[in-house]
Amino acid sequence: MTDRDDVMVLRHGRIELALHHLRDGVGTPLLLLHGLGERSPVTVPDTLAGWSGPVAALDFTGHGDSTVPRGGGYTAENLMADADIALGHLGRATVVGRGLGAYVALLLAGARPTEVRGAVLGDGPGLTGGGTEPGSPLLVRNPGTDPAASPPLPDPWALFELSRDVRPPDYATSFARLATQRSPLEWPLTVTAVAAPDWLIAVAAEPGVRRATLAEAVALYGGPDPDPPGADRR
């Protein structure tokens, strides 16, 4: 784990999650979710420089400065719980995910439709996952990691298990519908990814989901909040 002042350590059971504070700001917080095998950026990406609110980035379990558990057991739903803990710390926020982080952002938007003020689903490692059907059984030997590596290497079990997780389109669309039907936003989900795995094609076809550029998504979600915290949502 890191001891830098710009990193908040959050607890997820026995896991310590590193939530990196990248920049202060005024307005809605922005939460960045990285791709498979990546870690949080150390500065705000140039493509998001126009965001006026504070910007934070989460290291998923097994990645970056977060805990590497023993024996694997990774699922996208576990990473969604990581992101939910970060969201609880930040409060109502916009989520930008790349690759695997985009899939997690979709799950989080469906699970917390009033707390996620827009989710942006972008290209990156792990976007495809394991396809739509279970794969053949495969035994793999953990090659281990170098604990002295700097920056810390991702857990090999995370790379293996999360690259094979099954993503049926109807499962993904169930979260998209939770987000679009319960969010106060007209467009709670924005797809910026060029790659088109089956689950993302199905999500993009749902009412309330739009395709746009990242700059357009920043302009949309970075504007005034139509439903600020504390508003009557009945």
DRENPA-3360 file (N, C-alpha, C; in nm, 2 decimals, always signed):
BEGIN
1 = MTDRDDVM = +0.08/-0.12/+0.00/+0.00/+0.00/+0.00/+0.09/+0.13/+0.00 ~ +0.03/+0.23/-0.05/+0.10/+0.36/-0.05/+0.07/+0.44/+0.07 ~ +0.16/+0.53/+0.10/+0.14/+0.62/+0.22/+0.14/+0.77/+0.17 ~ +0.11/+0.79/+0.04/+0.10/+0.93/-0.01/-0.02/+1.00/+0.05 ~ -0.01/+1.13/+0.06/-0.12/+1.21/+0.12/-0.24/+1.22/+0.03 ~ -0.21/+1.19/-0.11/-0.32/+1.21/-0.20/-0.40/+1.08/-0.23 ~ -0.38/+0.98/-0.14/-0.44/+0.85/-0.15/-0.52/+0.82/-0.03 ~ -0.65/+0.79/-0.05/-0.74/+0.75/+0.06/-0.75/+0.60/+0.06;
9 = VLRHGRIE = -0.73/+0.54/+0.17/-0.74/+0.39/+0.19/-0.88/+0.36/+0.24 ~ -0.96/+0.28/+0.15/-1.09/+0.24/+0.19/-1.09/+0.09/+0.21 ~ -1.18/+0.05/+0.30/-1.19/-0.09/+0.34/-1.30/-0.16/+0.26 ~ -1.27/-0.28/+0.20/-1.37/-0.37/+0.14/-1.34/-0.51/+0.20 ~ -1.40/-0.53/+0.32/-1.37/-0.66/+0.39/-1.23/-0.65/+0.43 ~ -1.15/-0.75/+0.39/-1.01/-0.76/+0.43/-0.92/-0.68/+0.32 ~ -0.98/-0.63/+0.22/-0.91/-0.56/+0.12/-0.90/-0.41/+0.15 ~ -0.78/-0.36/+0.12/-0.76/-0.22/+0.13/-0.75/-0.16/-0.01;
17 = LALHHLRD = -0.84/-0.07/-0.04/-0.86/-0.01/-0.17/-0.79/+0.13/-0.17 ~ -0.72/+0.16/-0.28/-0.65/+0.29/-0.30/-0.74/+0.37/-0.38 ~ -0.79/+0.48/-0.33/-0.86/+0.58/-0.40/-0.78/+0.71/-0.41 ~ -0.73/+0.73/-0.54/-0.64/+0.84/-0.56/-0.71/+0.97/-0.59 ~ -0.67/+1.08/-0.51/-0.73/+1.21/-0.54/-0.64/+1.28/-0.64 ~ -0.69/+1.30/-0.76/-0.61/+1.36/-0.86/-0.62/+1.51/-0.87 ~ -0.73/+1.57/-0.83/-0.75/+1.71/-0.85/-0.87/+1.76/-0.77 ~ -0.86/+1.88/-0.71/-0.97/+1.94/-0.65/-1.06/+2.00/-0.76;
25 = GVGTPLLL = -1.17/+2.05/-0.72/-1.26/+2.12/-0.82/-1.39/+2.15/-0.75 ~ -1.48/+2.22/-0.83/-1.61/+2.26/-0.78/-1.72/+2.20/-0.87 ~ -1.81/+2.12/-0.81/-1.91/+2.06/-0.88/-1.91/+1.91/-0.86 ~ -1.97/+1.83/-0.95/-1.99/+1.69/-0.94/-1.85/+1.62/-0.94 ~ -1.82/+1.53/-0.85/-1.70/+1.45/-0.86/-1.70/+1.36/-0.98 ~ -1.58/+1.33/-1.02/-1.56/+1.23/-1.13/-1.48/+1.12/-1.08 ~ -1.53/+1.00/-1.10/-1.46/+0.87/-1.06/-1.41/+0.80/-1.18 ~ -1.28/+0.77/-1.19/-1.22/+0.70/-1.30/-1.19/+0.56/-1.26;
33 = LHGLGERS = -1.24/+0.46/-1.35/-1.22/+0.32/-1.33/-1.13/+0.27/-1.44 ~ -1.02/+0.21/-1.41/-0.92/+0.17/-1.51/-0.95/+0.03/-1.57 ~ -0.87/+0.00/-1.67/-0.89/-0.13/-1.74/-0.82/-0.24/-1.68 ~ -0.84/-0.36/-1.73/-0.78/-0.48/-1.68/-0.63/-0.48/-1.69 ~ -0.57/-0.50/-1.57/-0.42/-0.50/-1.57/-0.36/-0.36/-1.55 ~ -0.44/-0.26/-1.55/-0.39/-0.13/-1.54/-0.39/-0.08/-1.39 ~ -0.36/+0.05/-1.37/-0.37/+0.11/-1.24/-0.42/+0.25/-1.27 ~ -0.46/+0.32/-1.16/-0.51/+0.46/-1.18/-0.40/+0.55/-1.23;
41 = PVTVPDTL = -0.44/+0.65/-1.31/-0.34/+0.75/-1.36/-0.30/+0.84/-1.24 ~ -0.18/+0.90/-1.26/-0.13/+0.98/-1.15/-0.17/+1.13/-1.17 ~ -0.22/+1.16/-1.29/-0.27/+1.29/-1.31/-0.40/+1.28/-1.39 ~ -0.48/+1.38/-1.40/-0.61/+1.38/-1.47/-0.57/+1.37/-1.62 ~ -0.62/+1.27/-1.69/-0.60/+1.26/-1.84/-0.63/+1.39/-1.91 ~ -0.56/+1.42/-2.02/-0.59/+1.54/-2.09/-0.73/+1.55/-2.15 ~ -0.78/+1.43/-2.18/-0.91/+1.42/-2.24/-1.02/+1.46/-2.14 ~ -0.99/+1.46/-2.01/-1.08/+1.50/-1.91/-1.05/+1.63/-1.84;
49 = AGWSGPVA = -0.96/+1.70/-1.90/-0.91/+1.83/-1.84/-1.02/+1.93/-1.82 ~ -1.13/+1.92/-1.90/-1.24/+2.01/-1.90/-1.34/+1.99/-1.78 ~ -1.32/+1.88/-1.71/-1.41/+1.86/-1.60/-1.39/+1.95/-1.48 ~ -1.49/+2.02/-1.43/-1.47/+2.13/-1.33/-1.47/+2.07/-1.19 ~ -1.53/+1.96/-1.17/-1.54/+1.91/-1.03/-1.41/+1.83/-0.99 ~ -1.41/+1.78/-0.87/-1.29/+1.70/-0.82/-1.28/+1.57/-0.90 ~ -1.16/+1.52/-0.91/-1.14/+1.40/-0.99/-1.07/+1.30/-0.90 ~ -1.12/+1.18/-0.90/-1.06/+1.07/-0.82/-1.05/+0.94/-0.91;
57 = ALDFTGHG = -0.96/+0.85/-0.87/-0.94/+0.73/-0.95/-0.92/+0.62/-0.85 ~ -0.98/+0.50/-0.88/-0.98/+0.39/-0.79/-0.89/+0.28/-0.85 ~ -0.80/+0.22/-0.77/-0.73/+0.10/-0.80/-0.82/-0.02/-0.76 ~ -0.86/-0.10/-0.85/-0.94/-0.22/-0.82/-0.86/-0.32/-0.73 ~ -0.93/-0.41/-0.67/-0.87/-0.52/-0.59/-0.77/-0.59/-0.69 ~ -0.65/-0.61/-0.64/-0.55/-0.68/-0.72/-0.47/-0.59/-0.81 ~ -0.50/-0.46/-0.81/-0.43/-0.37/-0.91/-0.37/-0.25/-0.83 ~ -0.27/-0.20/-0.89/-0.21/-0.07/-0.84/-0.17/-0.08/-0.69;
65 = DSTVPRGG = -0.22/+0.01/-0.61/-0.18/+0.02/-0.47/-0.29/-0.05/-0.38 ~ -0.38/-0.12/-0.44/-0.48/-0.19/-0.36/-0.43/-0.33/-0.33 ~ -0.49/-0.40/-0.23/-0.45/-0.53/-0.18/-0.46/-0.63/-0.29 ~ -0.36/-0.72/-0.30/-0.36/-0.84/-0.38/-0.40/-0.96/-0.29 ~ -0.53/-1.01/-0.31/-0.57/-1.12/-0.22/-0.50/-1.25/-0.26 ~ -0.51/-1.35/-0.18/-0.45/-1.48/-0.20/-0.55/-1.57/-0.27 ~ -0.51/-1.63/-0.38/-0.59/-1.74/-0.44/-0.69/-1.69/-0.54 ~ -0.69/-1.56/-0.58/-0.78/-1.52/-0.69/-0.92/-1.50/-0.64;
73 = GYTAENLM = -1.02/-1.55/-0.72/-1.16/-1.53/-0.68/-1.22/-1.40/-0.74 ~ -1.16/-1.35/-0.85/-1.21/-1.22/-0.90/-1.33/-1.24/-0.98 ~ -1.43/-1.14/-0.97/-1.54/-1.13/-1.06/-1.57/-0.98/-1.08 ~ -1.64/-0.95/-1.19/-1.67/-0.81/-1.21/-1.76/-0.76/-1.10 ~ -1.84/-0.84/-1.04/-1.93/-0.80/-0.94/-1.85/-0.76/-0.81 ~ -1.74/-0.83/-0.78/-1.66/-0.79/-0.67/-1.60/-0.65/-0.70 ~ -1.56/-0.63/-0.82/-1.50/-0.50/-0.85/-1.61/-0.39/-0.85 ~ -1.73/-0.43/-0.88/-1.84/-0.33/-0.87/-1.86/-0.29/-0.72;
81 = ADADIALG = -1.84/-0.39/-0.63/-1.84/-0.35/-0.49/-1.73/-0.26/-0.45 ~ -1.61/-0.28/-0.51/-1.50/-0.19/-0.49/-1.54/-0.05/-0.53 ~ -1.60/-0.03/-0.65/-1.64/+0.10/-0.70/-1.75/+0.16/-0.61 ~ -1.84/+0.07/-0.56/-1.95/+0.12/-0.48/-1.90/+0.18/-0.35 ~ -1.80/+0.12/-0.30/-1.74/+0.18/-0.17/-1.67/+0.32/-0.20 ~ -1.61/+0.33/-0.32/-1.55/+0.46/-0.36/-1.66/+0.56/-0.38 ~ -1.77/+0.52/-0.44/-1.88/+0.61/-0.47/-1.94/+0.65/-0.33 ~ -1.95/+0.56/-0.24/-2.01/+0.60/-0.11/-1.92/+0.71/-0.04;
89 = HLGRATVV = -1.79/+0.70/-0.07/-1.70/+0.80/-0.01/-1.71/+0.93/-0.08 ~ -1.72/+0.93/-0.21/-1.73/+1.06/-0.29/-1.86/+1.12/-0.29 ~ -1.97/+1.04/-0.27/-2.10/+1.09/-0.29/-2.14/+1.09/-0.44 ~ -2.26/+1.14/-0.47/-2.31/+1.14/-0.61/-2.20/+1.18/-0.71 ~ -2.17/+1.10/-0.81/-2.06/+1.12/-0.90/-2.08/+1.07/-1.03 ~ -2.01/+1.12/-1.13/-2.01/+1.07/-1.27/-1.89/+0.97/-1.27 ~ -1.91/+0.86/-1.34/-1.82/+0.75/-1.35/-1.77/+0.73/-1.50 ~ -1.64/+0.73/-1.52/-1.58/+0.71/-1.65/-1.50/+0.58/-1.64;
97 = GRGLGAYV = -1.53/+0.48/-1.72/-1.46/+0.35/-1.71/-1.40/+0.32/-1.85 ~ -1.29/+0.26/-1.85/-1.23/+0.21/-1.97/-1.20/+0.06/-1.96 ~ -1.24/-0.01/-2.07/-1.22/-0.15/-2.07/-1.31/-0.22/-1.97 ~ -1.24/-0.30/-1.88/-1.31/-0.37/-1.77/-1.38/-0.26/-1.68 ~ -1.32/-0.15/-1.67/-1.38/-0.04/-1.59/-1.51/+0.01/-1.64 ~ -1.52/+0.00/-1.78/-1.65/+0.04/-1.84/-1.76/-0.06/-1.80 ~ -1.73/-0.19/-1.80/-1.83/-0.29/-1.76/-1.87/-0.27/-1.62 ~ -1.77/-0.24/-1.53/-1.80/-0.22/-1.39/-1.88/-0.09/-1.37;
105 = ALLLAGAR = -1.85/+0.01/-1.45/-1.93/+0.13/-1.45/-2.08/+0.11/-1.48 ~ -2.10/+0.02/-1.58/-2.24/-0.01/-1.62/-2.31/-0.08/-1.50 ~ -2.24/-0.18/-1.44/-2.30/-0.25/-1.33/-2.33/-0.15/-1.21 ~ -2.24/-0.06/-1.19/-2.26/+0.04/-1.08/-2.37/+0.13/-1.11 ~ -2.38/+0.18/-1.23/-2.49/+0.27/-1.27/-2.63/+0.20/-1.26 ~ -2.64/+0.07/-1.28/-2.76/+0.00/-1.26/-2.79/-0.02/-1.12 ~ -2.69/-0.05/-1.04/-2.71/-0.08/-0.90/-2.74/+0.05/-0.82 ~ -2.68/+0.16/-0.86/-2.69/+0.29/-0.79/-2.74/+0.40/-0.89;
113 = PTEVRGAV = -2.86/+0.39/-0.95/-2.90/+0.48/-1.06/-2.91/+0.62/-1.02 ~ -2.95/+0.65/-0.89/-2.96/+0.79/-0.85/-2.83/+0.85/-0.79 ~ -2.73/+0.76/-0.77/-2.61/+0.81/-0.71/-2.50/+0.83/-0.82 ~ -2.52/+0.75/-0.94/-2.43/+0.77/-1.05/-2.48/+0.87/-1.14 ~ -2.42/+0.99/-1.15/-2.47/+1.09/-1.24/-2.41/+1.08/-1.38 ~ -2.44/+0.97/-1.44/-2.39/+0.94/-1.57/-2.27/+0.85/-1.57 ~ -2.27/+0.75/-1.65/-2.16/+0.65/-1.67/-2.11/+0.66/-1.81 ~ -1.98/+0.67/-1.83/-1.92/+0.67/-1.96/-1.85/+0.54/-1.98;
121 = LGDGPGLT = -1.88/+0.47/-2.09/-1.82/+0.34/-2.12/-1.73/+0.35/-2.24 ~ -1.60/+0.34/-2.21/-1.50/+0.36/-2.31/-1.41/+0.24/-2.34 ~ -1.33/+0.25/-2.44/-1.24/+0.14/-2.48/-1.13/+0.12/-2.38 ~ -1.07/+0.00/-2.38/-0.96/-0.03/-2.29/-0.95/-0.18/-2.27 ~ -0.84/-0.22/-2.20/-0.82/-0.36/-2.17/-0.93/-0.43/-2.09 ~ -0.97/-0.54/-2.14/-1.08/-0.62/-2.06/-1.22/-0.58/-2.10 ~ -1.24/-0.51/-2.21/-1.37/-0.47/-2.25/-1.45/-0.59/-2.29 ~ -1.39/-0.68/-2.36/-1.46/-0.80/-2.42/-1.50/-0.90/-2.31;
129 = GGGTEPGS = -1.41/-0.92/-2.22/-1.43/-1.03/-2.12/-1.42/-1.16/-2.18 ~ -1.50/-1.26/-2.13/-1.49/-1.40/-2.18/-1.60/-1.43/-2.28 ~ -1.66/-1.33/-2.34/-1.77/-1.36/-2.44/-1.90/-1.39/-2.37 ~ -1.99/-1.45/-2.44/-2.13/-1.47/-2.39/-2.16/-1.61/-2.34 ~ -2.07/-1.70/-2.35/-2.09/-1.84/-2.31/-1.97/-1.89/-2.22 ~ -2.00/-1.98/-2.13/-1.89/-2.03/-2.04/-1.79/-2.10/-2.13 ~ -1.66/-2.08/-2.10/-1.55/-2.14/-2.17/-1.53/-2.28/-2.12 ~ -1.43/-2.35/-2.19/-1.40/-2.48/-2.14/-1.32/-2.48/-2.02;
137 = PLLVRNPG = -1.32/-2.58/-1.93/-1.24/-2.58/-1.81/-1.10/-2.57/-1.84 ~ -1.03/-2.49/-1.76/-0.88/-2.47/-1.78/-0.82/-2.45/-1.65 ~ -0.71/-2.53/-1.63/-0.63/-2.52/-1.50/-0.51/-2.43/-1.54 ~ -0.48/-2.34/-1.45/-0.37/-2.25/-1.47/-0.29/-2.24/-1.34 ~ -0.16/-2.24/-1.35/-0.07/-2.23/-1.24/-0.03/-2.08/-1.22 ~ -0.05/-2.03/-1.10/-0.02/-1.89/-1.08/+0.13/-1.87/-1.08 ~ +0.17/-1.78/-1.18/+0.32/-1.76/-1.19/+0.38/-1.68/-1.08 ~ +0.29/-1.62/-1.00/+0.34/-1.53/-0.89/+0.37/-1.39/-0.94;
145 = TDPAASPP = +0.40/-1.30/-0.85/+0.43/-1.16/-0.88/+0.56/-1.13/-0.80 ~ +0.62/-1.03/-0.85/+0.74/-0.97/-0.79/+0.70/-0.87/-0.69 ~ +0.71/-0.89/-0.56/+0.66/-0.80/-0.46/+0.74/-0.67/-0.46 ~ +0.86/-0.67/-0.52/+0.95/-0.55/-0.52/+0.93/-0.47/-0.64 ~ +0.84/-0.51/-0.73/+0.82/-0.44/-0.86/+0.76/-0.30/-0.83 ~ +0.81/-0.21/-0.91/+0.76/-0.07/-0.89/+0.74/-0.01/-1.03 ~ +0.61/+0.03/-1.07/+0.49/+0.02/-0.98/+0.45/-0.13/-0.96 ~ +0.37/-0.15/-0.86/+0.32/-0.29/-0.83/+0.25/-0.35/-0.95;
153 = LPDPWALF = +0.28/-0.48/-0.98/+0.22/-0.55/-1.09/+0.08/-0.60/-1.05 ~ -0.01/-0.61/-1.15/-0.14/-0.66/-1.11/-0.14/-0.81/-1.08 ~ -0.23/-0.86/-1.01/-0.24/-1.00/-0.97/-0.26/-1.08/-1.10 ~ -0.17/-1.18/-1.12/-0.20/-1.27/-1.24/-0.33/-1.34/-1.24 ~ -0.39/-1.37/-1.12/-0.52/-1.43/-1.11/-0.63/-1.33/-1.16 ~ -0.61/-1.20/-1.13/-0.70/-1.10/-1.18/-0.70/-1.10/-1.34 ~ -0.58/-1.10/-1.39/-0.57/-1.10/-1.54/-0.64/-1.22/-1.60 ~ -0.62/-1.34/-1.54/-0.67/-1.46/-1.59/-0.82/-1.47/-1.58;
161 = ELSRDVRP = -0.87/-1.45/-1.45/-1.01/-1.47/-1.42/-1.10/-1.36/-1.48 ~ -1.06/-1.24/-1.48/-1.14/-1.13/-1.53/-1.14/-1.12/-1.68 ~ -1.04/-1.18/-1.75/-1.04/-1.19/-1.89/-1.13/-1.30/-1.94 ~ -1.18/-1.38/-1.85/-1.26/-1.50/-1.89/-1.41/-1.48/-1.84 ~ -1.44/-1.37/-1.77/-1.57/-1.37/-1.71/-1.68/-1.36/-1.82 ~ -1.79/-1.43/-1.80/-1.89/-1.44/-1.90/-1.99/-1.32/-1.89 ~ -2.02/-1.26/-2.01/-2.10/-1.14/-2.01/-2.22/-1.16/-2.11 ~ -2.32/-1.23/-2.07/-2.44/-1.24/-2.16/-2.50/-1.11/-2.18;
169 = PDYATSFA = -2.54/-1.08/-2.31/-2.60/-0.95/-2.34/-2.72/-0.91/-2.25 ~ -2.81/-1.01/-2.22/-2.93/-0.98/-2.14/-2.89/-0.95/-2.00 ~ -2.78/-1.00/-1.95/-2.74/-0.96/-1.81/-2.70/-0.82/-1.81 ~ -2.62/-0.78/-1.91/-2.57/-0.64/-1.92/-2.69/-0.54/-1.94 ~ -2.79/-0.58/-2.03/-2.90/-0.49/-2.05/-2.99/-0.48/-1.93 ~ -2.99/-0.58/-1.84/-3.07/-0.57/-1.72/-3.02/-0.45/-1.63 ~ -2.89/-0.43/-1.63/-2.83/-0.32/-1.55/-2.85/-0.19/-1.63 ~ -2.84/-0.19/-1.76/-2.87/-0.07/-1.84/-3.01/-0.02/-1.81;
177 = RLATQRSP = -3.11/-0.12/-1.81/-3.25/-0.07/-1.78/-3.27/-0.02/-1.64 ~ -3.20/-0.08/-1.55/-3.21/-0.02/-1.41/-3.16/+0.12/-1.41 ~ -3.05/+0.14/-1.48/-2.99/+0.28/-1.49/-3.08/+0.38/-1.56 ~ -3.13/+0.34/-1.68/-3.21/+0.43/-1.76/-3.35/+0.46/-1.70 ~ -3.41/+0.36/-1.64/-3.54/+0.37/-1.59/-3.55/+0.44/-1.45 ~ -3.44/+0.44/-1.38/-3.45/+0.50/-1.24/-3.36/+0.63/-1.23 ~ -3.28/+0.66/-1.33/-3.20/+0.78/-1.32/-3.28/+0.90/-1.35 ~ -3.25/+1.01/-1.29/-3.32/+1.14/-1.33/-3.27/+1.20/-1.46;
185 = LEWPLTVT = -3.16/+1.14/-1.51/-3.10/+1.19/-1.63/-3.17/+1.14/-1.76 ~ -3.17/+1.22/-1.86/-3.23/+1.17/-1.99/-3.14/+1.07/-2.05 ~ -3.01/+1.08/-2.04/-2.91/+0.99/-2.10/-2.81/+0.95/-1.98 ~ -2.85/+0.85/-1.90/-2.76/+0.81/-1.79/-2.64/+0.73/-1.83 ~ -2.64/+0.67/-1.95/-2.53/+0.59/-2.00/-2.48/+0.65/-2.14 ~ -2.35/+0.67/-2.15/-2.29/+0.71/-2.28/-2.19/+0.61/-2.32 ~ -2.19/+0.56/-2.44/-2.09/+0.47/-2.50/-2.00/+0.55/-2.59 ~ -1.87/+0.55/-2.55/-1.77/+0.62/-2.63/-1.68/+0.51/-2.70;
193 = AVAAPDWL = -1.69/+0.39/-2.66/-1.61/+0.28/-2.71/-1.63/+0.25/-2.86 ~ -1.52/+0.23/-2.93/-1.53/+0.19/-3.07/-1.54/+0.04/-3.08 ~ -1.48/-0.04/-2.99/-1.49/-0.18/-2.99/-1.64/-0.22/-2.96 ~ -1.68/-0.33/-3.01/-1.83/-0.36/-3.00/-1.85/-0.51/-2.96 ~ -1.81/-0.55/-2.84/-1.85/-0.69/-2.79/-2.00/-0.70/-2.78 ~ -2.05/-0.82/-2.78/-2.20/-0.84/-2.79/-2.27/-0.77/-2.67 ~ -2.21/-0.77/-2.55/-2.28/-0.71/-2.44/-2.30/-0.56/-2.46 ~ -2.19/-0.50/-2.52/-2.20/-0.35/-2.54/-2.29/-0.31/-2.65;
201 = IAVAAEPG = -2.30/-0.40/-2.76/-2.39/-0.37/-2.87/-2.53/-0.37/-2.81 ~ -2.56/-0.47/-2.72/-2.70/-0.48/-2.67/-2.73/-0.36/-2.58 ~ -2.63/-0.31/-2.50/-2.65/-0.20/-2.41/-2.67/-0.07/-2.49 ~ -2.59/-0.05/-2.60/-2.60/+0.07/-2.68/-2.74/+0.08/-2.75 ~ -2.81/-0.03/-2.77/-2.94/-0.03/-2.84/-3.05/+0.00/-2.74 ~ -3.03/+0.01/-2.61/-3.13/+0.04/-2.51/-3.17/+0.19/-2.52 ~ -3.30/+0.22/-2.50/-3.35/+0.35/-2.48/-3.28/+0.42/-2.36 ~ -3.24/+0.54/-2.38/-3.17/+0.61/-2.27/-3.02/+0.60/-2.27;
209 = VRRATLAE = -2.97/+0.52/-2.37/-2.82/+0.50/-2.39/-2.78/+0.57/-2.52 ~ -2.68/+0.65/-2.52/-2.64/+0.72/-2.64/-2.49/+0.69/-2.67 ~ -2.46/+0.70/-2.80/-2.32/+0.70/-2.84/-2.27/+0.85/-2.86 ~ -2.15/+0.88/-2.81/-2.10/+1.01/-2.82/-1.95/+1.01/-2.80 ~ -1.89/+1.12/-2.82/-1.74/+1.13/-2.79/-1.72/+1.16/-2.64 ~ -1.60/+1.13/-2.60/-1.57/+1.16/-2.46/-1.59/+1.31/-2.43 ~ -1.56/+1.40/-2.52/-1.57/+1.54/-2.50/-1.72/+1.57/-2.48 ~ -1.81/+1.51/-2.56/-1.95/+1.54/-2.55/-2.00/+1.48/-2.42;
217 = AVALYGGP = -1.95/+1.37/-2.37/-2.00/+1.32/-2.25/-1.96/+1.41/-2.13 ~ -1.84/+1.46/-2.14/-1.79/+1.55/-2.03/-1.88/+1.68/-2.03 ~ -1.91/+1.73/-2.15/-2.00/+1.85/-2.15/-2.14/+1.82/-2.10 ~ -2.19/+1.70/-2.12/-2.32/+1.66/-2.08/-2.33/+1.64/-1.93 ~ -2.24/+1.56/-1.87/-2.25/+1.53/-1.73/-2.18/+1.63/-1.64 ~ -2.10/+1.72/-1.70/-2.03/+1.82/-1.62/-2.11/+1.95/-1.60 ~ -2.23/+1.95/-1.66/-2.32/+2.07/-1.65/-2.40/+2.06/-1.51 ~ -2.49/+2.16/-1.50/-2.57/+2.16/-1.37/-2.64/+2.03/-1.35;
225 = DPDPPGAD = -2.64/+1.99/-1.22/-2.71/+1.87/-1.18/-2.86/+1.89/-1.17 ~ -2.94/+1.82/-1.26/-3.09/+1.84/-1.25/-3.15/+1.78/-1.13 ~ -3.08/+1.70/-1.06/-3.14/+1.64/-0.94/-3.03/+1.63/-0.83 ~ -3.00/+1.74/-0.77/-2.89/+1.75/-0.67/-2.92/+1.67/-0.55 ~ -2.82/+1.62/-0.47/-2.84/+1.55/-0.35/-2.94/+1.62/-0.26 ~ -3.03/+1.55/-0.20/-3.13/+1.61/-0.11/-3.26/+1.65/-0.18 ~ -3.26/+1.64/-0.31/-3.38/+1.68/-0.38/-3.49/+1.57/-0.36 ~ -3.61/+1.61/-0.37/-3.72/+1.52/-0.35/-3.74/+1.44/-0.48;
233 = RR = -3.71/+1.30/-0.48/-3.71/+1.22/-0.59/-3.84/+1.14/-0.60 ~ -3.94/+1.17/-0.53/-4.06/+1.09/-0.54/-4.13/+1.11/-0.67;
% end
